[in-house]
Each structure stands twice: as structure tokens, then as C-alpha cells.
Amino acid sequence: MSKAIELINRHYDNGMYDPLVEERYGRSDFCNWGYWEPSTRTQREASEGLVEKLLAFIPQKKGTILDVACGKGATTRYLLNYYSPETVTGINISEKQLARCKVNAPGCNFLLMSATELGFQDDSFDNIICVEAAFHFNTREKFLRQVYRVLKPGGRLVLSDILRPKNFAWNKLEPPANYVMNLCEYRDVYLRSGFDNVTIVDATFKCGVQFFRRASRFWHTKFLRGEIAPWTLRQRLKSLYRRQWQNFGGPECSFYVLVSAERVSREIS
């Protein structure tokens, strides 16, 4: 296992199993920023709403689907609203998270596998979904070329992704080669990888900005109810505000995007 994978696993295997974080997500095993409509009340609703937004890009939810970087299996579990278990495969680089996946989505196929080295035959899947993970891949373009290969002609990749500032402080978790200057450059990565009908939706406000607002409200509410101590509130807000400033506080801000890209029958060089 590479040092980069060890670092990513340590970061998420610790954070995703934090009891207070699990509570904030309604013990749903989701761990994404979510999509926040005015009527959205909880982080779990927002996380489910994000997956629903991505699945809306897929006109006909049939055949097989691959969940890339499937976390603890909450997204995979949600896919079962549309797909039967035998048609769903999830991959992840964390054995700890995969063990939880098997509980959350029984009957689905889960594999320990890197997103940039997909061990599937060509034309294996009708659709592929990836939620909030591509910024970790080394690199996005290598991942996209693998996705293009294993998608069937006419198949779709749908994903949410975060485009960080160049000087992002957590770049040990995110390869510098993944940096793109703007959304036009980001689209070019998909086109170079062979995709057509690329749709990119800027969801920065409803996913990024609102996530930090709602998280801050959650920690303050916990404190006012006497459920966490003052030092816990300070600790959580310090971490939250540091992340918020890193993403949105400088001259160059993060973008949160929803993407749909289709594979057509022609090959890429």
C-alpha cells in the first residue's frame, strides 16, 4: 500500500467513525457535504439529496452500476432504491470501510480496489457513480480513462467533485497534479479522456457553502442543549472554520461541481 493511500485511509477511517460526526450524519454512514435545498433539515437528508441529484443525470436506471470510492456503503445502499443488489458493485481502498459496506448493502459486490486501476474488463458497467472522491485520485485523468474503458458504449459517469485552490493546505491528501485552474480546464480533462455530452453544474453554494453553515449550526445547537462541553465546541468550530477558510476564505475559492459524462462508441487514443 502506498503512503498516499495509507494517509487517506487514516484520515477517513478516523473521521468517519468519530461518534459526534456519525451523530451529525444521523448515523446514516454517509460522509458527503450534501445538497441543501431550503426545505432540507438534516445532514442525512442533504446527503441523500446529493445522491438523488446525481442519479437524476441517468435517464434509465437499469443494468449494472459501479460505486467508486463507496465509503461505508451509504451511497451504495441508496442505489438499492433503483437497482437490485446483484447489479451493484462498490470499490474502496479501505478494508475497514468495506466491512461496513457489506452490512449497509447486503447482496452487493464489494472489492478492495483503486479508482485509477480498475480491475474490470472493458465494457463492464452501464453506469458509474462517484461521490466526493475524485480530488484524491492520482490522477483524475487516469481515473476518467479507466472509467471510459469499463463503461459500456452509451454509459454514463455521474459524480460530485471538489476543485480546490492551488495552495490548498491539505494537498498531502490531494495530488498537485489534480489541480485545475477553472471549470473550462476541468471540462477539458473529461474531453481528453474521451467523454461526450459533458454537463458540469456549479453547486458550490448548495453543497459547499451550505454544508459549512449547517455544520456550524449543528455544533452550536449541541452546545446550547448542554450535550457537548465548551472545549468540545471550541475544538469542533476551530476545525470547521479552518476548513471553511481554506475552501472559501482566500482569493481563490473551491468549486463544488455535479458532473454527468457519457461514453460514446468511438475509441480514444
C-alpha positions as CSV (number, residue, x, y, z in Angstrom):
1,M,0.0,0.0,0.0
2,S,1.4,3.4,-1.0
3,K,2.0,6.2,1.6
4,A,-0.7,8.3,-0.1
5,I,-3.3,5.6,0.3
6,E,-2.3,5.0,3.9
7,L,-2.6,8.7,4.6
8,I,-6.1,8.9,3.0
9,N,-7.3,5.8,4.8
10,R,-6.0,7.1,8.2
11,H,-7.8,10.4,7.6
12,Y,-11.2,8.9,6.7
13,D,-11.0,5.8,8.9
14,N,-10.6,8.1,11.9
15,G,-13.0,10.9,10.8
16,M,-15.9,8.8,9.5
17,Y,-16.1,6.8,12.7
18,D,-16.0,9.8,15.1
19,P,-19.1,9.3,17.3
20,L,-20.1,13.0,17.0
21,V,-19.6,13.0,13.2
22,E,-21.7,9.9,13.0
23,E,-24.4,11.6,15.0
24,R,-24.3,14.7,12.8
25,Y,-25.0,12.4,9.8
26,G,-27.9,10.8,11.7
27,R,-25.8,7.6,12.0
28,S,-26.6,7.0,8.3
29,D,-22.9,6.2,7.4
30,F,-23.0,9.0,4.8
31,C,-20.0,11.3,4.8
32,N,-20.6,13.8,2.0
33,W,-21.3,17.5,2.1
34,G,-24.8,17.0,0.8
35,Y,-27.1,19.1,-1.4
36,W,-29.1,21.6,0.7
37,E,-32.5,22.8,-0.5
38,P,-34.4,25.4,1.6
39,S,-36.5,22.5,2.9
40,T,-33.6,20.3,3.8
41,R,-33.5,19.8,7.6
42,T,-30.7,17.4,8.4
43,Q,-27.3,16.3,7.1
44,R,-28.7,12.9,6.3
45,E,-31.4,14.4,4.1
46,A,-28.8,16.6,2.4
47,S,-26.5,13.6,1.7
48,E,-29.3,11.5,0.3
49,G,-30.4,14.6,-1.8
50,L,-26.9,14.8,-3.3
51,V,-27.0,11.2,-4.4
52,E,-30.6,11.7,-5.8
53,K,-29.3,14.8,-7.8
54,L,-26.5,12.7,-9.4
55,L,-28.9,9.8,-10.2
56,A,-31.2,12.3,-11.9
57,F,-28.5,12.5,-14.6
58,I,-29.1,8.8,-15.5
59,P,-32.2,8.7,-17.7
60,Q,-32.8,4.9,-17.4
61,K,-31.6,3.3,-14.2
62,K,-31.1,-0.2,-15.4
63,G,-28.3,-2.7,-16.0
64,T,-25.2,-2.6,-13.8
65,I,-23.7,0.3,-11.8
66,L,-20.3,0.8,-10.1
67,D,-20.0,2.9,-6.9
68,V,-16.4,4.2,-6.9
69,A,-14.9,5.1,-3.5
70,C,-18.1,3.8,-1.9
71,G,-17.1,4.9,1.7
72,K,-19.1,3.0,4.3
73,G,-21.8,2.0,1.8
74,A,-24.4,4.6,2.4
75,T,-24.5,5.7,-1.3
76,T,-24.5,2.0,-2.3
77,R,-27.4,1.4,0.0
78,Y,-29.3,4.3,-1.6
79,L,-28.7,2.8,-5.1
80,L,-30.9,-0.1,-4.0
81,N,-33.9,2.2,-4.3
82,Y,-33.3,1.8,-8.1
83,Y,-31.1,-1.3,-8.6
84,S,-31.2,-4.9,-7.4
85,P,-28.2,-5.9,-5.3
86,E,-26.7,-8.3,-7.8
87,T,-26.3,-5.4,-10.3
88,V,-24.4,-3.1,-7.9
89,T,-20.6,-3.2,-7.3
90,G,-18.7,-0.9,-4.9
91,I,-15.0,-0.4,-4.6
92,N,-12.9,1.3,-2.0
93,I,-9.3,1.3,-0.7
94,S,-10.2,0.9,2.9
95,E,-10.9,-2.6,4.3
96,K,-12.4,-1.1,7.4
97,Q,-15.0,0.8,5.4
98,L,-15.7,-2.1,3.1
99,A,-16.6,-4.2,6.1
100,R,-19.3,-1.7,7.0
101,C,-20.5,-1.6,3.3
102,K,-21.4,-5.3,3.5
103,V,-23.7,-4.6,6.4
104,N,-25.3,-1.5,4.8
105,A,-25.8,-3.0,1.3
106,P,-26.1,-6.8,1.6
107,G,-26.0,-8.7,-1.6
108,C,-23.9,-6.1,-3.4
109,N,-20.4,-6.9,-4.6
110,F,-17.6,-5.0,-2.8
111,L,-14.0,-5.1,-3.8
112,L,-10.7,-3.6,-2.4
113,M,-9.6,-1.6,-5.5
114,S,-8.0,1.7,-6.5
115,A,-10.1,4.0,-8.7
116,T,-7.2,4.6,-11.0
117,E,-6.5,0.9,-11.5
118,L,-9.9,-0.6,-12.2
119,G,-9.6,-4.4,-12.4
120,F,-12.6,-4.9,-14.6
121,Q,-12.9,-6.0,-18.2
122,D,-13.7,-3.4,-20.9
123,D,-17.4,-2.5,-21.3
124,S,-18.4,-3.9,-17.8
125,F,-20.8,-1.3,-16.5
126,D,-23.8,0.6,-17.7
127,N,-23.3,3.4,-15.3
128,I,-20.7,4.6,-12.7
129,I,-21.2,6.9,-9.7
130,C,-18.5,8.6,-7.6
131,V,-19.4,10.9,-4.7
132,E,-16.8,13.4,-3.4
133,A,-13.6,11.4,-4.0
134,A,-12.0,12.3,-7.4
135,F,-10.0,15.1,-5.9
136,H,-8.0,12.4,-4.1
137,F,-7.2,10.3,-7.1
138,N,-3.8,10.3,-8.7
139,T,-4.9,11.5,-11.1
140,R,-8.5,12.4,-12.2
141,E,-7.5,11.9,-15.8
142,K,-6.1,8.4,-15.1
143,F,-9.4,7.6,-13.3
144,L,-11.5,9.0,-16.1
145,R,-9.7,7.0,-18.8
146,Q,-10.2,3.8,-16.7
147,V,-13.9,4.7,-16.3
148,Y,-14.2,5.3,-20.0
149,R,-12.7,1.8,-20.6
150,V,-15.0,-0.1,-18.3
151,L,-18.2,1.8,-19.2
152,K,-20.4,0.3,-21.9
153,P,-21.0,2.5,-25.0
154,G,-23.8,4.9,-24.1
155,G,-23.0,4.5,-20.4
156,R,-22.7,7.5,-18.0
157,L,-20.4,8.6,-15.3
158,V,-22.1,10.8,-12.7
159,L,-20.1,12.3,-9.9
160,S,-19.6,15.1,-7.4
161,D,-16.2,16.7,-7.1
162,I,-14.4,19.5,-5.4
163,L,-11.9,21.7,-7.1
164,R,-9.5,23.1,-4.6
165,P,-7.3,26.3,-4.7
166,K,-3.8,25.7,-5.8
167,N,-2.3,26.4,-2.4
168,F,-4.8,24.2,-0.6
169,A,-3.3,23.3,2.8
170,W,-4.4,19.6,2.7
171,N,-2.5,18.9,-0.6
172,K,-0.9,15.8,1.1
173,L,-4.3,14.2,0.7
174,E,-4.8,15.6,-2.8
175,P,-2.2,15.2,-5.6
176,P,-1.0,18.5,-7.0
177,A,-1.4,17.0,-10.5
178,N,-5.2,17.2,-9.9
179,Y,-5.2,21.0,-9.8
180,V,-7.2,22.7,-12.5
181,M,-7.4,26.5,-12.9
182,N,-11.1,26.8,-13.7
183,L,-14.2,25.0,-14.8
184,C,-13.2,25.2,-18.5
185,E,-9.9,23.4,-17.8
186,Y,-11.8,20.9,-15.7
187,R,-14.2,20.1,-18.6
188,D,-11.1,19.6,-20.8
189,V,-10.0,16.7,-18.6
190,Y,-13.2,14.9,-19.5
191,L,-13.0,15.7,-23.2
192,R,-9.4,14.5,-23.3
193,S,-10.5,11.2,-21.7
194,G,-12.9,10.6,-24.5
195,F,-16.2,11.7,-22.9
196,D,-19.0,13.5,-24.7
197,N,-22.2,15.2,-23.5
198,V,-20.3,16.5,-20.5
199,T,-22.5,18.5,-18.1
200,I,-21.0,20.4,-15.2
201,V,-23.2,22.1,-12.7
202,D,-21.7,24.6,-10.2
203,A,-23.3,23.5,-6.9
204,T,-20.8,25.5,-4.7
205,F,-23.5,27.3,-2.7
206,K,-25.9,24.5,-2.2
207,C,-23.3,21.9,-1.4
208,G,-20.2,23.7,-0.2
209,V,-21.3,27.0,1.5
210,Q,-24.4,25.5,3.0
211,F,-22.6,22.5,4.4
212,F,-20.3,24.7,6.5
213,R,-23.3,26.9,7.6
214,R,-25.3,23.9,8.7
215,A,-22.4,22.2,10.4
216,S,-21.7,25.3,12.5
217,R,-25.4,25.4,13.4
218,F,-25.3,21.8,14.5
219,W,-22.3,22.3,16.9
220,H,-23.8,25.4,18.4
221,T,-27.1,23.7,19.0
222,K,-25.4,20.7,20.6
223,F,-23.7,23.2,23.0
224,L,-26.8,25.2,23.8
225,R,-28.6,22.0,24.7
226,G,-25.8,21.0,27.1
227,E,-24.8,18.0,25.0
228,I,-21.2,19.0,24.5
229,A,-18.7,20.8,26.7
230,P,-17.4,24.3,25.8
231,W,-13.9,22.9,24.9
232,T,-15.6,20.4,22.6
233,L,-17.5,23.3,20.9
234,R,-14.2,25.3,20.5
235,Q,-12.4,22.3,19.1
236,R,-15.1,21.4,16.6
237,L,-15.6,25.0,15.4
238,K,-11.8,25.6,15.1
239,S,-11.5,22.6,12.8
240,L,-14.7,23.6,10.9
241,Y,-13.7,27.3,10.4
242,R,-10.2,26.3,9.4
243,R,-11.6,24.1,6.6
244,Q,-14.1,26.8,5.7
245,W,-11.4,29.4,5.3
246,Q,-9.2,27.0,3.3
247,N,-12.0,26.4,0.9
248,F,-13.7,29.8,0.6
249,G,-11.6,32.4,2.6
250,G,-8.8,33.2,0.2
251,P,-8.6,34.9,-3.2
252,E,-9.1,31.6,-5.0
253,C,-12.1,29.6,-3.8
254,S,-13.1,26.0,-4.1
255,F,-15.8,24.9,-6.6
256,Y,-18.2,22.1,-5.8
257,V,-19.5,20.5,-9.0
258,L,-22.0,17.9,-10.1
259,V,-21.0,16.2,-13.4
260,S,-22.5,13.9,-15.9
261,A,-20.4,12.5,-18.8
262,E,-21.3,9.9,-21.4
263,R,-19.2,7.4,-23.2
264,V,-19.9,7.1,-26.9
265,S,-18.7,4.2,-29.1
266,R,-15.6,5.8,-30.6
267,E,-12.2,5.0,-29.0
268,I,-9.7,7.4,-27.6
269,S,-6.0,7.5,-28.4
